Amino acid sequence: MGVGLVMGATYETGGGDGDMDTVVLTLIGIQFAQVAFGVLGILVTAGEYANGMVRATMTAVPRRLPVLWSKAAVFTVAAFAVSLVTAFVTFPAAQLFFAGTDQEASFGDPGVLRALVGSSAALTLLGLIALGLGALCRSVPGANGAFIGGVMILPEVIGMLPYDIVHDALRYFPGKAVTVLMSADPVPGAPSPGAALLAMVLWAAATLAAAALLLRRRDV
């Protein structure tokens, strides 16, 4: 929210950000929130392995999988609620500064409400991916490295390869999908918001499924 207010307070028509999507510019602080939500998701699962509390948890719930599903459910509700409230407070607050500029917009403009809700869904799903990585790695530092390296950095490195199939696949990676979901206007060369949301749901589901499989097969 603070980043969005700074962007609004310092914005002038005709500057270098004039061609940016209004919602993306307003919620540009999501670039930092992605890391925060990722770390939180990792701590929800890997944190218990760091302090040894996982033994008590698994003793209380021997079936194990309900532990993972309940953690994911609680995280989903909390993360989506916090991010949604933040988005719907930040947007009108930033618009107080954007009034009279080429970034002026309202909730009734095409795509704005969808982008605000989409940004919250994207952050939540990104956090669920991190939660699954935490359960897979069982290490906070290891999961943080996997999340930042694999989800945020690796796609940028792979994107430098001169192959069309690589660029087509990268359109559905989490980092690209976040941009699509939080944009009020269509992103050129990107999948539709519905396809981007489906891609993120599948990424989160695959990560949690892998975590569930290993949780049943490995000792604590």
Salt bridges, closest charged atoms under 4 A:
GLU48 OE1 - LYS71 NZ 3.32
